[in-house]
């Protein structure tokens, strides 16, 4: 049950971070360059949820006890 809960938390963080990064892409049509965009999202804490969630899900999947 603990692995399932940690996986769901990681999945939720990854979704939140991904949606935030995609939402900030709305700055691009407003004249912001790609470099300015990446500098902007690198300073936003909520954009770090995507890699954190992916790492969390990977750790849970690798440590999950498999029956053989």
Jmol script that loads the backbone (N, CA, C; Angstrom):
load data "model"
ATOM      1  N   UNK A   1       0.823  -1.199   0.000  1.00  0.00           N
ATOM      2  CA  UNK A   1       0.000   0.000   0.000  1.00  0.00           C
ATOM      3  C   UNK A   1       0.863   1.256   0.000  1.00  0.00           C
ATOM      4  N   UNK A   2       1.999   1.192   0.703  1.00  0.00           N
ATOM      5  CA  UNK A   2       2.893   2.343   0.770  1.00  0.00           C
ATOM      6  C   UNK A   2       3.494   2.684  -0.581  1.00  0.00           C
ATOM      7  N   UNK A   3       3.886   1.640  -1.345  1.00  0.00           N
ATOM      8  CA  UNK A   3       4.441   1.882  -2.667  1.00  0.00           C
ATOM      9  C   UNK A   3       3.407   2.527  -3.583  1.00  0.00           C
ATOM     10  N   UNK A   4       2.183   2.052  -3.497  1.00  0.00           N
ATOM     11  CA  UNK A   4       1.112   2.595  -4.333  1.00  0.00           C
ATOM     12  C   UNK A   4       0.875   4.068  -4.016  1.00  0.00           C
ATOM     13  N   UNK A   5       0.865   4.413  -2.735  1.00  0.00           N
ATOM     14  CA  UNK A   5       0.658   5.799  -2.327  1.00  0.00           C
ATOM     15  C   UNK A   5       1.804   6.690  -2.799  1.00  0.00           C
ATOM     16  N   UNK A   6       3.036   6.230  -2.637  1.00  0.00           N
ATOM     17  CA  UNK A   6       4.185   7.018  -3.098  1.00  0.00           C
ATOM     18  C   UNK A   6       4.176   7.188  -4.618  1.00  0.00           C
ATOM     19  N   UNK A   7       3.764   6.129  -5.326  1.00  0.00           N
ATOM     20  CA  UNK A   7       3.670   6.233  -6.778  1.00  0.00           C
ATOM     21  C   UNK A   7       2.625   7.271  -7.182  1.00  0.00           C
ATOM     22  N   UNK A   8       1.476   7.253  -6.514  1.00  0.00           N
ATOM     23  CA  UNK A   8       0.429   8.219  -6.842  1.00  0.00           C
ATOM     24  C   UNK A   8       0.848   9.653  -6.515  1.00  0.00           C
ATOM     25  N   UNK A   9       1.584   9.841  -5.436  1.00  0.00           N
ATOM     26  CA  UNK A   9       2.090  11.174  -5.106  1.00  0.00           C
ATOM     27  C   UNK A   9       3.075  11.631  -6.178  1.00  0.00           C
ATOM     28  N   UNK A  10       3.969  10.745  -6.596  1.00  0.00           N
ATOM     29  CA  UNK A  10       4.914  11.077  -7.667  1.00  0.00           C
ATOM     30  C   UNK A  10       4.200  11.388  -8.969  1.00  0.00           C
ATOM     31  N   UNK A  11       3.172  10.617  -9.277  1.00  0.00           N
ATOM     32  CA  UNK A  11       2.403  10.861 -10.497  1.00  0.00           C
ATOM     33  C   UNK A  11       1.705  12.220 -10.436  1.00  0.00           C
ATOM     34  N   UNK A  12       1.132  12.531  -9.293  1.00  0.00           N
ATOM     35  CA  UNK A  12       0.471  13.828  -9.135  1.00  0.00           C
ATOM     36  C   UNK A  12       1.444  14.983  -9.278  1.00  0.00           C
ATOM     37  N   UNK A  13       2.630  14.847  -8.690  1.00  0.00           N
ATOM     38  CA  UNK A  13       3.642  15.895  -8.825  1.00  0.00           C
ATOM     39  C   UNK A  13       4.078  16.061 -10.280  1.00  0.00           C
ATOM     40  N   UNK A  14       4.263  14.936 -10.982  1.00  0.00           N
ATOM     41  CA  UNK A  14       4.670  15.003 -12.386  1.00  0.00           C
ATOM     42  C   UNK A  14       3.591  15.672 -13.237  1.00  0.00           C
ATOM     43  N   UNK A  15       2.346  15.367 -12.977  1.00  0.00           N
ATOM     44  CA  UNK A  15       1.257  15.994 -13.732  1.00  0.00           C
ATOM     45  C   UNK A  15       1.189  17.487 -13.434  1.00  0.00           C
ATOM     46  N   UNK A  16       1.310  17.853 -12.163  1.00  0.00           N
ATOM     47  CA  UNK A  16       1.278  19.277 -11.811  1.00  0.00           C
ATOM     48  C   UNK A  16       2.404  20.045 -12.479  1.00  0.00           C
ATOM     49  N   UNK A  17       3.612  19.489 -12.429  1.00  0.00           N
ATOM     50  CA  UNK A  17       4.750  20.157 -13.049  1.00  0.00           C
ATOM     51  C   UNK A  17       4.619  20.245 -14.553  1.00  0.00           C
ATOM     52  N   UNK A  18       4.152  19.165 -15.180  1.00  0.00           N
ATOM     53  CA  UNK A  18       3.984  19.173 -16.636  1.00  0.00           C
ATOM     54  C   UNK A  18       2.936  20.158 -17.099  1.00  0.00           C
ATOM     55  N   UNK A  19       1.826  20.207 -16.397  1.00  0.00           N
ATOM     56  CA  UNK A  19       0.757  21.148 -16.753  1.00  0.00           C
ATOM     57  C   UNK A  19       1.230  22.586 -16.571  1.00  0.00           C
ATOM     58  N   UNK A  20       2.001  22.831 -15.517  1.00  0.00           N
ATOM     59  CA  UNK A  20       2.515  24.188 -15.285  1.00  0.00           C
ATOM     60  C   UNK A  20       3.471  24.604 -16.383  1.00  0.00           C
ATOM     61  N   UNK A  21       4.364  23.699 -16.780  1.00  0.00           N
ATOM     62  CA  UNK A  21       5.312  24.018 -17.849  1.00  0.00           C
ATOM     63  C   UNK A  21       4.566  24.294 -19.148  1.00  0.00           C
ATOM     64  N   UNK A  22       3.563  23.504 -19.451  1.00  0.00           N
ATOM     65  CA  UNK A  22       2.776  23.720 -20.669  1.00  0.00           C
ATOM     66  C   UNK A  22       1.998  25.032 -20.576  1.00  0.00           C
ATOM     67  N   UNK A  23       1.471  25.343 -19.405  1.00  0.00           N
ATOM     68  CA  UNK A  23       0.727  26.592 -19.242  1.00  0.00           C
ATOM     69  C   UNK A  23       1.634  27.799 -19.443  1.00  0.00           C
ATOM     70  N   UNK A  24       2.874  27.710 -18.965  1.00  0.00           N
ATOM     71  CA  UNK A  24       3.802  28.827 -19.154  1.00  0.00           C
ATOM     72  C   UNK A  24       4.236  28.979 -20.604  1.00  0.00           C
ATOM     73  N   UNK A  25       3.972  27.978 -21.446  1.00  0.00           N
ATOM     74  CA  UNK A  25       4.290  28.113 -22.867  1.00  0.00           C
ATOM     75  C   UNK A  25       3.412  29.156 -23.554  1.00  0.00           C
ATOM     76  N   UNK A  26       2.376  29.608 -22.869  1.00  0.00           N
ATOM     77  CA  UNK A  26       1.547  30.668 -23.426  1.00  0.00           C
ATOM     78  C   UNK A  26       2.295  31.987 -23.521  1.00  0.00           C
ATOM     79  N   UNK A  27       3.440  32.090 -22.860  1.00  0.00           N
ATOM     80  CA  UNK A  27       4.265  33.293 -22.982  1.00  0.00           C
ATOM     81  C   UNK A  27       4.956  33.372 -24.341  1.00  0.00           C
ATOM     82  N   UNK A  28       5.140  32.245 -25.002  1.00  0.00           N
ATOM     83  CA  UNK A  28       5.872  32.232 -26.265  1.00  0.00           C
ATOM     84  C   UNK A  28       5.171  33.043 -27.363  1.00  0.00           C
ATOM     85  N   UNK A  29       3.858  32.926 -27.552  1.00  0.00           N
ATOM     86  CA  UNK A  29       3.220  33.760 -28.573  1.00  0.00           C
ATOM     87  C   UNK A  29       3.233  35.260 -28.233  1.00  0.00           C
ATOM     88  N   UNK A  30       3.491  35.584 -26.975  1.00  0.00           N
ATOM     89  CA  UNK A  30       3.511  36.988 -26.564  1.00  0.00           C
ATOM     90  C   UNK A  30       4.847  37.650 -26.873  1.00  0.00           C
ATOM     91  N   UNK A  31       5.773  36.920 -27.500  1.00  0.00           N
ATOM     92  CA  UNK A  31       7.034  37.517 -27.900  1.00  0.00           C
ATOM     93  C   UNK A  31       8.215  37.132 -27.034  1.00  0.00           C
ATOM     94  N   UNK A  32       8.040  36.190 -26.137  1.00  0.00           N
ATOM     95  CA  UNK A  32       9.148  35.745 -25.293  1.00  0.00           C
ATOM     96  C   UNK A  32       9.955  34.711 -26.070  1.00  0.00           C
ATOM     97  N   UNK A  33      11.283  34.823 -26.044  1.00  0.00           N
ATOM     98  CA  UNK A  33      12.118  33.859 -26.757  1.00  0.00           C
ATOM     99  C   UNK A  33      12.220  32.563 -25.951  1.00  0.00           C
ATOM    100  N   UNK A  34      12.707  31.512 -26.608  1.00  0.00           N
ATOM    101  CA  UNK A  34      12.849  30.226 -25.928  1.00  0.00           C
ATOM    102  C   UNK A  34      13.830  30.325 -24.768  1.00  0.00           C
ATOM    103  N   UNK A  35      14.903  31.089 -24.936  1.00  0.00           N
ATOM    104  CA  UNK A  35      15.887  31.230 -23.868  1.00  0.00           C
ATOM    105  C   UNK A  35      15.275  31.938 -22.658  1.00  0.00           C
ATOM    106  N   UNK A  36      14.511  32.988 -22.906  1.00  0.00           N
ATOM    107  CA  UNK A  36      13.835  33.681 -21.808  1.00  0.00           C
ATOM    108  C   UNK A  36      12.819  32.772 -21.131  1.00  0.00           C
ATOM    109  N   UNK A  37      12.149  31.947 -21.925  1.00  0.00           N
ATOM    110  CA  UNK A  37      11.172  30.996 -21.388  1.00  0.00           C
ATOM    111  C   UNK A  37      11.854  30.005 -20.442  1.00  0.00           C
ATOM    112  N   UNK A  38      12.978  29.406 -20.889  1.00  0.00           N
ATOM    113  CA  UNK A  38      13.674  28.434 -20.055  1.00  0.00           C
ATOM    114  C   UNK A  38      14.267  29.076 -18.808  1.00  0.00           C
ATOM    115  N   UNK A  39      14.736  30.301 -18.927  1.00  0.00           N
ATOM    116  CA  UNK A  39      15.234  31.010 -17.747  1.00  0.00           C
ATOM    117  C   UNK A  39      14.105  31.291 -16.768  1.00  0.00           C
ATOM    118  N   UNK A  40      12.940  31.609 -17.297  1.00  0.00           N
ATOM    119  CA  UNK A  40      11.794  31.886 -16.438  1.00  0.00           C
ATOM    120  C   UNK A  40      11.331  30.646 -15.688  1.00  0.00           C
ATOM    121  N   UNK A  41      11.170  29.521 -16.412  1.00  0.00           N
ATOM    122  CA  UNK A  41      10.657  28.323 -15.740  1.00  0.00           C
ATOM    123  C   UNK A  41      11.706  27.700 -14.819  1.00  0.00           C
ATOM    124  N   UNK A  42      12.980  27.993 -15.062  1.00  0.00           N
ATOM    125  CA  UNK A  42      13.995  27.457 -14.157  1.00  0.00           C
ATOM    126  C   UNK A  42      13.951  28.152 -12.801  1.00  0.00           C
ATOM    127  N   UNK A  43      13.350  29.322 -12.742  1.00  0.00           N
ATOM    128  CA  UNK A  43      13.219  30.032 -11.483  1.00  0.00           C
ATOM    129  C   UNK A  43      11.908  29.779 -10.763  1.00  0.00           C
ATOM    130  N   UNK A  44      11.027  29.007 -11.346  1.00  0.00           N
ATOM    131  CA  UNK A  44       9.722  28.720 -10.736  1.00  0.00           C
ATOM    132  C   UNK A  44       9.781  27.364 -10.026  1.00  0.00           C
ATOM    133  N   UNK A  45       9.400  27.345  -8.763  1.00  0.00           N
ATOM    134  CA  UNK A  45       9.480  26.129  -7.955  1.00  0.00           C
ATOM    135  C   UNK A  45       8.523  25.063  -8.468  1.00  0.00           C
ATOM    136  N   UNK A  46       7.343  25.448  -8.906  1.00  0.00           N
ATOM    137  CA  UNK A  46       6.352  24.455  -9.327  1.00  0.00           C
ATOM    138  C   UNK A  46       6.763  23.715 -10.599  1.00  0.00           C
ATOM    139  N   UNK A  47       7.707  24.240 -11.348  1.00  0.00           N
ATOM    140  CA  UNK A  47       8.178  23.536 -12.542  1.00  0.00           C
ATOM    141  C   UNK A  47       9.120  22.390 -12.189  1.00  0.00           C
ATOM    142  N   UNK A  48       9.673  22.407 -10.985  1.00  0.00           N
ATOM    143  CA  UNK A  48      10.540  21.325 -10.543  1.00  0.00           C
ATOM    144  C   UNK A  48       9.746  20.102 -10.088  1.00  0.00           C
ATOM    145  N   UNK A  49       8.435  20.207 -10.037  1.00  0.00           N
ATOM    146  CA  UNK A  49       7.616  19.057  -9.653  1.00  0.00           C
ATOM    147  C   UNK A  49       7.654  17.957 -10.713  1.00  0.00           C
ATOM    148  N   UNK A  50       7.822  18.329 -11.987  1.00  0.00           N
ATOM    149  CA  UNK A  50       7.863  17.317 -13.054  1.00  0.00           C
ATOM    150  C   UNK A  50       9.042  16.366 -12.871  1.00  0.00           C
ATOM    151  N   UNK A  51      10.293  16.848 -12.815  1.00  0.00           N
ATOM    152  CA  UNK A  51      11.385  15.888 -12.625  1.00  0.00           C
ATOM    153  C   UNK A  51      11.338  15.190 -11.261  1.00  0.00           C
ATOM    154  N   UNK A  52      10.874  15.889 -10.233  1.00  0.00           N
ATOM    155  CA  UNK A  52      10.763  15.275  -8.914  1.00  0.00           C
ATOM    156  C   UNK A  52       9.769  14.114  -8.935  1.00  0.00           C
ATOM    157  N   UNK A  53       8.634  14.316  -9.587  1.00  0.00           N
ATOM    158  CA  UNK A  53       7.631  13.260  -9.689  1.00  0.00           C
ATOM    159  C   UNK A  53       8.115  12.077 -10.506  1.00  0.00           C
ATOM    160  N   UNK A  54       8.839  12.341 -11.593  1.00  0.00           N
ATOM    161  CA  UNK A  54       9.368  11.254 -12.421  1.00  0.00           C
ATOM    162  C   UNK A  54      10.405  10.455 -11.644  1.00  0.00           C
ATOM    163  N   UNK A  55      11.269  11.146 -10.910  1.00  0.00           N
ATOM    164  CA  UNK A  55      12.266  10.450 -10.084  1.00  0.00           C
ATOM    165  C   UNK A  55      11.583   9.619  -9.010  1.00  0.00           C
ATOM    166  N   UNK A  56      10.564  10.176  -8.401  1.00  0.00           N
ATOM    167  CA  UNK A  56       9.841   9.461  -7.341  1.00  0.00           C
ATOM    168  C   UNK A  56       9.169   8.200  -7.890  1.00  0.00           C
ATOM    169  N   UNK A  57       8.517   8.303  -9.044  1.00  0.00           N
ATOM    170  CA  UNK A  57       7.877   7.130  -9.641  1.00  0.00           C
ATOM    171  C   UNK A  57       8.908   6.080 -10.037  1.00  0.00           C
ATOM    172  N   UNK A  58      10.055   6.520 -10.550  1.00  0.00           N
ATOM    173  CA  UNK A  58      11.104   5.585 -10.948  1.00  0.00           C
ATOM    174  C   UNK A  58      11.642   4.829  -9.745  1.00  0.00           C
ATOM    175  N   UNK A  59      11.877   5.534  -8.652  1.00  0.00           N
ATOM    176  CA  UNK A  59      12.381   4.883  -7.443  1.00  0.00           C
ATOM    177  C   UNK A  59      11.376   3.852  -6.931  1.00  0.00           C
ATOM    178  N   UNK A  60      10.103   4.213  -6.930  1.00  0.00           N
ATOM    179  CA  UNK A  60       9.081   3.274  -6.453  1.00  0.00           C
ATOM    180  C   UNK A  60       9.019   2.050  -7.356  1.00  0.00           C
ATOM    181  N   UNK A  61       9.090   2.255  -8.673  1.00  0.00           N
ATOM    182  CA  UNK A  61       9.019   1.122  -9.593  1.00  0.00           C
ATOM    183  C   UNK A  61      10.237   0.216  -9.474  1.00  0.00           C
ATOM    184  N   UNK A  62      11.400   0.783  -9.214  1.00  0.00           N
ATOM    185  CA  UNK A  62      12.608  -0.032  -9.093  1.00  0.00           C
ATOM    186  C   UNK A  62      12.671  -0.775  -7.761  1.00  0.00           C
ATOM    187  N   UNK A  63      12.077  -0.217  -6.713  1.00  0.00           N
ATOM    188  CA  UNK A  63      12.163  -0.837  -5.395  1.00  0.00           C
ATOM    189  C   UNK A  63      10.947  -1.709  -5.077  1.00  0.00           C
ATOM    190  N   UNK A  64       9.947  -1.698  -5.940  1.00  0.00           N
ATOM    191  CA  UNK A  64       8.749  -2.501  -5.698  1.00  0.00           C
ATOM    192  C   UNK A  64       9.118  -3.980  -5.683  1.00  0.00           C
ATOM    193  N   UNK A  65       8.713  -4.711  -4.653  1.00  0.00           N
ATOM    194  CA  UNK A  65       9.085  -6.147  -4.580  1.00  0.00           C
ATOM    195  C   UNK A  65       8.325  -6.960  -5.627  1.00  0.00           C
ATOM    196  N   UNK A  66       9.094  -7.572  -6.519  1.00  0.00           N
ATOM    197  CA  UNK A  66       8.493  -8.385  -7.578  1.00  0.00           C
ATOM    198  C   UNK A  66       8.442  -9.843  -7.125  1.00  0.00           C
ATOM    199  N   UNK A  67       7.335 -10.484  -7.426  1.00  0.00           N
ATOM    200  CA  UNK A  67       7.207 -11.911  -7.125  1.00  0.00           C
ATOM    201  C   UNK A  67       7.755 -12.707  -8.291  1.00  0.00           C
ATOM    202  N   UNK A  68       8.617 -13.695  -8.002  1.00  0.00           N
ATOM    203  CA  UNK A  68       9.157 -14.508  -9.091  1.00  0.00           C
ATOM    204  C   UNK A  68       8.784 -15.952  -8.981  1.00  0.00           C
TER     205      UNK A  68
END
end "model"
wireframe off; spacefill off
backbone 0.3
color backbone group
